Amino acid sequence: MTFSVETGDDEPTPGSNTLVLGPRPSARDLVTRVEQARANTRAAAPLVVVTVRHSVESILEAWQAETGSIPPQLHVIDVGETIRSAAAAREPSTHQLCGATVSVVADDDLPGLQTAITTALDRWDDQEPPWLWLDGVTDLVVHHGLQTAFRFLHVITVRVRATGAIGYYTAVEGEHTDVAVTTLAQLCDELLEG
C-alpha cells in the first residue's frame, strides 16, 4: 500500500492538528506515514504514537524494518492491549521496551488515555515540540460514539495547541459519514486525504 502525507516544503506549525483520512494502515504503513510526515523537520523531535489496532511489538518491528532503528525519543501508547493483572486492569501502566517508553491503557478507559497522552506530551517540555500520532480515530468513534470521541479529541487537540506539539489523527476513509468527517475536521487545522 502506498500512502503519502503531503506536508509541503515547510515544517508543520507547532500547535497544529491535522486529520488524516486514508486506508486502514498496517503497522509498517503507519510507520511510513509518520516518517513521511516528519521528513521535512529539522530535528528528531520526540514522538508519541497512540495505536489501537497494532501491538507495540509490531510497531517497533515495523520501525526497525522501515528505518533501521527505533526513534530515540519514542513513546508508544497501546490502547486495548491485554493487561495481565486484574488489579492493574483499570490503571494505565508504563514500561520500557527496546528503548521506547510504552504505556498500556484499557480500550474503554478514555480518561486513562487522555492522561497517558498528556503525560507523554508533557515529558518533553524542555525539548523540541513533540509529535503526536493518534492512529485510531475510527475506532474511537465506533467504540465510544461520535459525540464522546469528539469531546475526547477536543481535549487532546487543545492540549497539543497549548504545548506547541504537532498532532496527526488518522481516520479510515469511507468508514465515516460526511457529518462525522466534518465534525472531526473542525477540531483540526488541516484535513489530508490520501
MARBA-3410 file (N, C-alpha, C, O; in Angstrom, 1 decimal):
194
0.8,-1.2,0.0,0.0,0.0,0.0,0.9,1.2,0.0,1.9,1.3,0.7 ~ 0.5,2.2,-0.8,1.3,3.5,-0.8,0.4,4.6,-0.2,-0.8,4.7,-0.5 ~ 1.0,5.3,0.7,0.3,6.4,1.3,1.3,7.6,1.4,2.4,7.4,1.8 ~ 0.9,8.8,1.0,1.7,9.9,1.1,1.1,11.0,1.8,0.0,11.4,1.5 ~ 1.8,11.5,2.9,1.3,12.7,3.6,2.0,13.9,3.0,3.2,14.0,3.2
1.3,14.7,2.3,1.9,15.9,1.7,2.0,17.0,2.8,0.9,17.5,3.1 ~ 3.2,17.3,3.2,3.3,18.4,4.2,3.9,19.6,3.5,4.2,20.6,4.2 ~ 4.2,19.6,2.2,4.8,20.8,1.6,6.3,20.8,2.0,6.8,19.9,2.5 ~ 6.9,22.0,1.7,8.3,22.1,2.0,8.6,22.7,3.4,9.7,22.7,3.9 ~ 7.5,23.1,4.0,7.6,23.8,5.3,7.4,22.7,6.4,6.7,21.7,6.3
8.0,23.0,7.6,7.7,22.2,8.7,6.3,22.5,9.2,5.9,23.6,9.1 ~ 5.7,21.5,9.8,4.3,21.8,10.4,4.5,22.9,11.5,5.5,23.0,12.2 ~ 3.4,23.6,11.7,3.4,24.7,12.7,3.2,24.1,14.1,2.3,23.3,14.3 ~ 4.1,24.5,15.0,3.9,24.0,16.4,2.5,24.3,16.8,2.0,25.5,16.6 ~ 1.8,23.4,17.5,0.4,23.6,18.0,-0.6,23.3,16.9,-1.8,23.5,17.2
-0.2,22.7,15.8,-1.2,22.4,14.7,-1.7,21.0,14.9,-1.0,20.1,15.4 ~ -2.9,20.8,14.4,-3.6,19.5,14.4,-4.1,19.2,13.0,-4.6,20.0,12.3 ~ -3.8,17.9,12.5,-4.2,17.5,11.2,-5.0,16.2,11.3,-4.5,15.2,11.9 ~ -6.1,16.2,10.6,-6.9,14.9,10.5,-6.5,14.3,9.2,-6.6,15.0,8.1 ~ -6.1,13.0,9.2,-5.6,12.3,8.0,-6.6,11.2,7.7,-6.8,10.3,8.5
-7.3,11.3,6.5,-8.2,10.3,6.1,-7.5,9.4,5.1,-6.9,9.9,4.1 ~ -7.6,8.1,5.3,-6.9,7.2,4.3,-7.3,5.8,4.6,-8.1,5.5,5.5 ~ -6.7,4.9,3.9,-7.0,3.5,4.1,-6.4,3.0,5.5,-5.5,3.7,6.1 ~ -7.0,2.0,6.1,-6.5,1.5,7.4,-5.1,0.9,7.2,-4.9,0.0,6.3 ~ -4.2,1.5,7.9,-2.8,1.1,7.7,-2.4,-0.2,8.5,-2.9,-0.5,9.6
-1.4,-0.9,7.9,-0.7,-2.0,8.6,0.2,-1.2,9.6,0.4,0.0,9.5 ~ 0.9,-2.0,10.4,1.9,-1.4,11.3,3.0,-0.7,10.5,3.4,0.4,10.8 ~ 3.5,-1.4,9.5,4.5,-0.8,8.6,4.0,0.5,7.9,4.7,1.4,7.8 ~ 2.8,0.4,7.4,2.2,1.6,6.7,2.1,2.8,7.7,2.3,3.9,7.3 ~ 1.7,2.5,8.9,1.7,3.5,10.0,3.0,4.2,10.2,3.1,5.4,10.2
4.1,3.4,10.3,5.4,3.9,10.4,5.8,4.8,9.2,6.4,5.8,9.4 ~ 5.5,4.3,8.0,5.8,5.0,6.8,5.1,6.4,6.8,5.7,7.4,6.4 ~ 3.8,6.4,7.2,3.0,7.7,7.3,3.7,8.6,8.2,3.9,9.8,7.9 ~ 4.1,8.2,9.4,4.8,9.0,10.4,6.1,9.5,9.8,6.4,10.7,9.9 ~ 6.9,8.7,9.3,8.2,9.1,8.7,8.0,10.1,7.6,8.8,11.0,7.4
7.0,9.9,6.7,6.8,10.8,5.6,6.4,12.2,6.2,6.9,13.2,5.7 ~ 5.6,12.2,7.2,5.1,13.5,7.7,6.3,14.2,8.4,6.4,15.4,8.3 ~ 7.2,13.4,9.0,8.3,14.0,9.7,9.5,14.3,8.8,10.5,14.9,9.3 ~ 9.4,14.0,7.5,10.6,14.1,6.6,11.1,15.5,6.5,12.3,15.7,6.3 ~ 10.2,16.5,6.6,10.7,17.9,6.5,11.1,18.6,7.8,11.3,19.8,7.8
11.2,17.9,8.8,11.6,18.5,10.1,13.1,18.6,10.2,13.8,17.7,9.7 ~ 13.5,19.6,10.9,15.0,19.8,11.1,15.6,19.0,12.2,16.8,18.8,12.3 ~ 14.8,18.6,13.1,15.3,17.8,14.3,14.5,16.6,14.5,13.3,16.5,14.1 ~ 15.1,15.6,15.2,14.3,14.4,15.6,13.5,14.7,16.8,14.0,14.4,17.9 ~ 12.4,15.3,16.6,11.5,15.7,17.8,11.0,14.4,18.5,10.9,13.4,17.8
10.7,14.5,19.8,10.1,13.4,20.4,8.8,13.0,19.8,8.1,13.8,19.2 ~ 8.4,11.7,19.8,7.3,11.2,19.1,6.4,10.4,20.0,6.9,9.5,20.7 ~ 5.1,10.7,20.0,4.1,9.9,20.8,3.2,9.3,19.8,2.5,10.0,19.0 ~ 3.2,7.9,19.7,2.3,7.2,18.8,1.3,6.5,19.6,1.6,5.7,20.5 ~ 0.0,6.7,19.4,-1.1,6.0,20.0,-1.7,5.0,19.0,-2.1,5.4,17.9
-1.7,3.8,19.4,-2.1,2.7,18.5,-3.3,1.9,19.1,-3.2,1.5,20.3 ~ -4.3,1.7,18.3,-5.5,1.0,18.8,-5.5,-0.4,18.2,-5.9,-1.4,18.8 ~ -5.0,-0.5,17.0,-5.1,-1.8,16.2,-3.8,-2.7,16.2,-3.9,-3.9,15.9 ~ -2.7,-2.1,16.5,-1.4,-2.8,16.4,-0.8,-3.0,17.7,-0.9,-2.1,18.6 ~ -0.1,-4.1,17.9,0.7,-4.3,19.1,1.9,-3.4,19.1,2.4,-3.0,18.1
2.4,-3.1,20.3,3.6,-2.4,20.4,4.8,-3.1,19.7,5.6,-2.4,19.0 ~ 4.8,-4.4,19.8,5.9,-5.1,19.2,5.9,-5.0,17.7,6.9,-4.8,17.0 ~ 4.7,-5.0,17.1,4.6,-4.8,15.6,5.0,-3.4,15.2,5.6,-3.3,14.1 ~ 4.7,-2.4,16.0,5.1,-1.1,15.7,6.6,-0.9,15.7,7.2,-0.4,14.8 ~ 7.2,-1.5,16.8,8.7,-1.4,16.9,9.4,-2.2,15.8,10.4,-1.7,15.3
8.9,-3.4,15.5,9.4,-4.2,14.4,9.3,-3.4,13.1,10.2,-3.5,12.3 ~ 8.2,-2.8,12.9,8.0,-2.0,11.6,9.0,-0.9,11.5,9.5,-0.6,10.5 ~ 9.2,-0.2,12.7,10.2,0.9,12.7,11.6,0.4,12.3,12.3,1.0,11.5 ~ 11.9,-0.7,12.9,13.2,-1.3,12.7,13.4,-1.7,11.2,14.4,-1.4,10.6 ~ 12.3,-2.3,10.6,12.4,-2.7,9.2,12.3,-1.5,8.3,13.0,-1.5,7.3
11.6,-0.5,8.6,11.4,0.7,7.7,12.6,1.6,7.7,13.0,2.1,6.7 ~ 13.1,1.9,8.9,14.2,2.9,9.0,15.5,2.4,9.5,16.5,3.1,9.5 ~ 15.5,1.1,10.0,16.8,0.6,10.5,17.0,0.8,12.0,17.9,0.3,12.6 ~ 16.1,1.6,12.6,16.3,1.9,14.0,14.9,2.4,14.6,14.1,2.8,13.9 ~ 14.9,2.3,15.9,13.7,2.9,16.6,14.0,4.3,17.0,15.1,4.5,17.5
13.1,5.3,16.8,13.4,6.6,17.2,13.9,6.7,18.6,13.3,6.1,19.5 ~ 14.9,7.5,18.9,15.4,7.6,20.3,14.4,8.2,21.3,14.6,7.8,22.5 ~ 13.5,9.0,20.9,12.6,9.6,21.9,11.1,9.2,21.5,10.3,10.0,21.1 ~ 10.9,7.9,21.6,9.6,7.3,21.2,8.8,6.9,22.4,9.3,6.2,23.3 ~ 7.5,7.3,22.4,6.6,6.8,23.5,5.4,6.3,22.7,4.7,7.0,22.0
5.1,5.0,22.9,4.0,4.3,22.2,2.9,4.1,23.3,3.2,3.5,24.4 ~ 1.7,4.5,23.0,0.6,4.3,23.9,-0.3,3.2,23.2,-0.9,3.5,22.2 ~ -0.4,2.1,23.8,-1.1,1.0,23.3,-2.5,0.9,24.0,-2.6,0.7,25.2 ~ -3.5,1.1,23.1,-4.9,1.1,23.6,-5.5,-0.3,23.4,-5.6,-0.7,22.3 ~ -5.9,-0.9,24.5,-6.6,-2.2,24.4,-5.7,-3.4,24.5,-6.2,-4.5,24.5
-4.4,-3.3,24.6,-3.5,-4.4,24.8,-4.0,-5.1,26.1,-4.4,-4.4,27.1 ~ -3.9,-6.4,26.2,-4.3,-7.1,27.4,-3.4,-6.7,28.5,-2.2,-6.8,28.5 ~ -4.1,-6.3,29.6,-3.4,-6.0,30.8,-3.5,-7.2,31.7,-4.7,-7.6,32.1 ~ -2.4,-7.9,32.0,-2.5,-9.2,32.6,-2.9,-9.2,34.1,-3.5,-10.2,34.5 ~ -2.7,-8.2,34.8,-3.0,-8.2,36.2,-4.4,-7.6,36.4,-4.7,-6.5,35.9
-5.3,-8.3,37.1,-6.6,-7.9,37.3,-6.6,-6.6,38.2,-7.4,-5.7,38.0 ~ -5.7,-6.5,39.1,-5.6,-5.3,39.9,-5.2,-4.0,39.1,-5.6,-2.9,39.4 ~ -4.4,-4.3,38.0,-3.9,-3.2,37.2,-4.8,-2.9,36.0,-4.6,-2.0,35.2 ~ -5.9,-3.6,35.9,-6.7,-3.5,34.7,-7.3,-2.1,34.5,-7.6,-1.8,33.3 ~ -7.5,-1.4,35.5,-8.1,0.0,35.4,-7.0,1.1,35.4,-7.3,2.2,35.2
-5.8,0.7,35.7,-4.7,1.7,35.8,-3.8,1.6,34.6,-3.3,0.5,34.3 ~ -3.5,2.7,33.8,-2.5,2.6,32.8,-1.2,2.2,33.3,-0.8,2.6,34.4 ~ -0.4,1.4,32.6,0.9,1.0,33.0,1.9,1.6,32.0,1.6,1.7,30.9 ~ 3.1,1.8,32.5,4.2,2.3,31.7,5.5,1.5,31.9,5.8,1.2,33.1 ~ 6.2,1.1,30.8,7.4,0.4,30.9,8.3,0.7,29.7,7.9,1.4,28.8
9.5,0.2,29.7,10.4,0.4,28.6,10.5,-0.9,27.8,10.4,-2.0,28.3 ~ 10.6,-0.8,26.5,10.7,-1.9,25.6,11.6,-1.5,24.4,11.2,-0.6,23.6 ~ 12.7,-2.1,24.2,13.6,-1.8,23.1,14.0,-0.3,23.0,14.1,0.2,21.9 ~ 14.1,0.3,24.1,14.5,1.7,24.1,13.3,2.7,24.0,13.5,3.9,24.2 ~ 12.1,2.2,23.8,10.9,3.0,23.7,10.2,3.0,25.1,10.2,2.0,25.8
9.5,4.1,25.4,8.6,4.1,26.5,7.3,3.6,26.0,6.8,4.0,25.0 ~ 6.6,2.7,26.8,5.4,2.1,26.4,4.4,2.3,27.5,4.6,1.9,28.6 ~ 3.2,2.8,27.2,2.1,2.9,28.1,1.0,2.0,27.6,0.7,2.0,26.4 ~ 0.3,1.3,28.5,-0.8,0.5,28.1,-2.0,1.0,28.8,-2.0,1.2,30.0 ~ -3.1,1.2,28.0,-4.4,1.7,28.5,-5.5,0.8,28.0,-5.5,0.4,26.9
-6.4,0.5,28.9,-7.6,-0.3,28.5,-8.4,0.5,27.5,-8.5,1.7,27.5 ~ -9.0,-0.3,26.5,-9.7,0.3,25.4,-11.0,1.1,25.8,-11.4,1.9,25.0 ~ -11.5,0.8,27.0,-12.7,1.6,27.4,-12.4,2.7,28.4,-13.3,3.3,29.0 ~ -11.1,3.0,28.5,-10.6,4.0,29.5,-10.2,5.3,28.9,-9.0,5.6,28.8 ~ -11.1,6.1,28.4,-10.8,7.4,27.8,-10.1,8.3,28.7,-9.1,9.0,28.3
-10.5,8.5,30.0,-9.7,9.3,30.9,-8.3,8.8,31.1,-7.4,9.6,31.2 ~ -8.1,7.5,31.1,-6.7,7.0,31.2,-5.9,7.3,30.0,-4.7,7.6,30.1 ~ -6.6,7.2,28.8,-5.9,7.5,27.6,-5.5,9.0,27.5,-4.4,9.3,27.1 ~ -6.4,9.8,27.9,-6.2,11.3,28.0,-5.0,11.6,28.9,-4.1,12.3,28.5 ~ -4.9,10.9,30.1,-3.8,11.1,31.0,-2.5,10.6,30.4,-1.5,11.3,30.5
-2.6,9.5,29.7,-1.3,8.9,29.1,-0.8,9.8,28.0,0.4,10.1,28.0 ~ -1.7,10.4,27.2,-1.3,11.3,26.1,-0.7,12.6,26.7,0.4,13.0,26.3 ~ -1.4,13.2,27.7,-1.0,14.4,28.3,0.4,14.2,29.0,1.3,15.0,28.9 ~ 0.5,13.1,29.7,1.8,12.8,30.4,2.9,12.7,29.4,4.0,13.2,29.6 ~ 2.7,12.0,28.3,3.7,11.8,27.3,4.1,13.1,26.6,5.3,13.3,26.4
3.1,14.0,26.3,3.4,15.3,25.7,4.2,16.1,26.7,5.1,16.9,26.3 ~ 3.8,16.1,28.0,4.5,16.9,29.0,5.9,16.5,29.3,6.7,17.3,29.8 ~ 6.2,15.2,29.0,7.6,14.7,29.3,8.7,15.5,28.6,9.8,15.5,29.2 ~ 8.4,16.1,27.5,9.4,16.7,26.7,9.3,18.3,26.7,9.5,18.9,25.7 ~ 8.8,18.8,27.8,8.6,20.3,27.9,9.8,21.1,27.5,9.7,22.2,26.9
11.0,20.7,27.8,12.2,21.5,27.6,12.9,21.1,26.3,14.1,21.5,26.1 ~ 12.3,20.4,25.4,12.9,19.9,24.1,12.1,20.4,22.9,11.2,21.2,23.1 ~ 12.5,20.0,21.8,11.7,20.2,20.6,10.2,19.8,20.8,10.0,18.9,21.6 ~ 9.3,20.6,20.3,7.9,20.2,20.5,7.6,18.7,20.0,8.1,18.4,18.9 ~ 7.0,17.9,20.8,6.8,16.5,20.4,5.7,16.4,19.3,4.9,17.3,19.1
5.7,15.3,18.6,4.7,14.9,17.7,3.8,13.9,18.3,4.3,13.0,19.0 ~ 2.5,14.1,18.1,1.5,13.1,18.5,0.9,12.5,17.2,0.4,13.2,16.4 ~ 0.9,11.2,17.1,0.3,10.5,16.0,-0.7,9.5,16.6,-0.4,8.5,17.1 ~ -2.0,9.9,16.5,-3.1,9.1,17.1,-3.7,8.3,16.0,-4.5,8.8,15.2 ~ -3.4,7.0,15.9,-3.9,6.1,14.9,-5.1,5.3,15.4,-4.9,4.3,16.1
-6.3,5.8,15.2,-7.4,5.1,15.7,-8.6,5.9,15.9,-9.5,5.6,16.8 ~ -8.8,7.1,15.2,-10.0,7.9,15.4,-11.2,7.1,15.0,-12.2,7.2,15.7 ~ -11.1,6.3,14.0,-12.3,5.5,13.6,-12.7,4.5,14.7,-13.9,4.4,15.0 ~ -11.7,3.9,15.3,-12.0,3.0,16.4,-12.6,3.8,17.6,-13.5,3.2,18.3 ~ -12.2,5.0,17.9,-12.7,5.8,19.0,-14.2,6.1,18.7,-15.1,5.9,19.6
-14.5,6.4,17.5,-15.9,6.7,17.1,-16.8,5.5,17.2,-17.9,5.5,17.7 ~ -16.3,4.4,16.7,-17.0,3.1,16.7,-17.3,2.7,18.1,-18.4,2.3,18.5 ~ -16.3,2.7,19.0,-16.4,2.2,20.4,-17.1,3.1,21.3,-17.7,2.7,22.3 ~ -17.0,4.4,21.1,-17.5,5.4,22.1,-18.5,6.4,21.5,-19.1,7.1,22.3 ~ -18.8,6.3,20.2,-19.7,7.2,19.6,-19.1,8.5,19.2,-18.1,8.9,19.7
-19.7,9.2,18.2,-19.1,10.4,17.7,-19.0,11.5,18.7,-18.0,12.2,18.8 ~ -20.1,11.7,19.5,-20.1,12.8,20.5,-19.0,12.6,21.5,-18.3,13.6,21.8 ~ -18.8,11.4,22.1,-17.8,11.2,23.1,-16.4,11.3,22.5,-15.5,11.9,23.0 ~ -16.2,10.7,21.3,-14.9,10.8,20.6,-14.6,12.3,20.3,-13.4,12.7,20.4 ~ -15.6,13.0,19.9,-15.4,14.5,19.6,-14.9,15.2,20.9,-13.9,15.9,20.8
-15.6,15.0,22.0,-15.2,15.6,23.3,-13.8,15.2,23.7,-13.0,16.0,24.1 ~ -13.5,13.9,23.5,-12.1,13.4,23.9,-11.1,14.1,23.0,-10.1,14.6,23.5 ~ -11.3,14.1,21.7,-10.3,14.7,20.7,-10.2,16.2,20.9,-9.2,16.8,20.7 ~ -11.3,16.8,21.3,-11.3,18.3,21.6,-10.3,18.6,22.7,-9.4,19.5,22.6 ~ -10.3,17.8,23.8,-9.4,18.0,24.9,-7.9,17.7,24.4,-7.0,18.5,24.7
-7.7,16.7,23.6,-6.4,16.4,23.1,-5.9,17.5,22.1,-4.7,17.9,22.2 ~ -6.7,17.9,21.2,-6.2,19.0,20.3,-5.9,20.3,21.0,-5.0,21.0,20.6 ~ -6.7,20.6,22.0,-6.4,21.8,22.8,-5.1,21.6,23.5,-4.3,22.6,23.6 ~ -4.8,20.4,24.0,-3.6,20.2,24.7,-2.4,20.3,23.7,-1.3,20.8,24.1 ~ -2.5,19.8,22.5,-1.5,19.9,21.5,-1.2,21.3,21.2,0.0,21.7,21.2
-2.2,22.1,21.0,-2.0,23.6,20.8,-1.3,24.2,22.0,-0.3,25.0,21.8 ~ -1.7,23.9,23.2,-1.2,24.5,24.4,0.3,24.2,24.6,1.1,25.0,25.1 ~ 0.7,23.0,24.2,2.1,22.5,24.4,3.0,22.8,23.2,4.2,22.7,23.3 ~ 2.4,23.3,22.1,3.1,23.6,20.9,3.5,22.3,20.2,4.4,22.3,19.4 ~ 2.9,21.2,20.5,3.1,19.9,19.9,2.6,19.9,18.5,2.0,20.9,18.1
2.7,18.9,17.7,2.2,18.7,16.4,1.4,17.4,16.4,1.9,16.4,16.7 ~ 0.1,17.5,16.1,-0.8,16.4,16.2,-1.3,15.9,14.8,-1.8,16.7,14.0 ~ -1.3,14.6,14.6,-1.9,14.0,13.5,-2.9,12.9,14.0,-2.5,12.2,15.0 ~ -4.1,12.8,13.4,-5.1,11.9,13.9,-5.6,11.2,12.6,-6.1,11.8,11.7 ~ -5.5,9.9,12.6,-5.9,9.1,11.4,-7.3,8.5,11.6,-7.7,8.0,12.6
-8.0,8.6,10.5,-9.4,8.0,10.4,-9.4,7.3,9.1,-8.8,7.7,8.1 ~ -10.2,6.2,9.1,-10.3,5.3,7.9,-11.3,5.9,6.9,-12.4,6.1,7.2 ~ -10.8,6.2,5.7,-11.6,6.8,4.7,-12.7,5.8,4.3,-12.5,4.6,4.2 ~ -13.9,6.4,4.2,-15.1,5.6,3.8,-15.8,4.9,4.9,-16.9,4.3,4.7 ~ -15.3,5.0,6.1,-16.0,4.4,7.3,-16.7,5.4,8.2,-17.2,5.1,9.2
-16.7,6.7,7.7,-17.4,7.7,8.4,-18.4,8.5,7.5,-18.1,8.6,6.3 ~ -19.5,8.9,8.1,-20.4,9.7,7.3,-19.8,11.1,7.0,-18.8,11.5,7.7 ~ -20.3,11.8,6.1,-19.8,13.2,5.8,-20.0,14.1,7.0,-19.1,14.9,7.3 ~ -21.0,13.9,7.8,-21.3,14.6,9.0,-20.2,14.4,10.0,-19.6,15.3,10.6 ~ -19.8,13.1,10.2,-18.8,12.7,11.1,-17.4,13.3,10.7,-16.7,13.8,11.6
-17.1,13.2,9.4,-15.8,13.8,9.0,-15.8,15.3,9.2,-14.8,15.9,9.7 ~ -16.9,16.0,8.9,-17.0,17.4,9.1,-16.9,17.8,10.6,-16.2,18.7,10.9 ~ -17.5,17.0,11.4,-17.5,17.2,12.9,-16.0,17.1,13.4,-15.6,17.9,14.1 ~ -15.4,16.0,13.0,-14.0,15.7,13.4,-13.0,16.8,12.9,-12.1,17.2,13.5 ~ -13.2,17.1,11.6,-12.3,18.0,10.9,-12.3,19.4,11.6,-11.3,20.1,11.5
-13.4,19.8,12.2,-13.4,21.2,12.8,-12.5,21.3,14.0,-12.2,22.4,14.4 ~ -12.0,20.2,14.5,-11.1,20.2,15.6,-9.7,20.5,15.1,-8.8,20.8,15.9 ~ -9.5,20.3,13.8,-8.1,20.4,13.3,-7.9,21.6,12.4,-8.9,22.2,11.9 ~ -6.6,21.9,12.1,-6.3,23.0,11.3,-6.2,22.6,9.8,-6.3,23.4,8.9 ~ -6.1,21.3,9.6,-6.0,20.8,8.2,-6.6,19.4,8.1,-6.6,18.6,9.0
-7.1,19.1,6.9,-7.6,17.8,6.6,-6.8,17.3,5.4,-6.8,17.9,4.3 ~ -6.2,16.1,5.5,-5.4,15.5,4.4,-6.1,14.2,4.1,-6.6,13.4,4.9 ~ -6.3,14.0,2.8,-6.9,12.7,2.3,-5.9,12.0,1.4,-5.2,12.7,0.6 ~ -5.8,10.7,1.5,-4.8,10.0,0.7,-4.9,8.6,0.8,-4.2,7.9,0.1
END
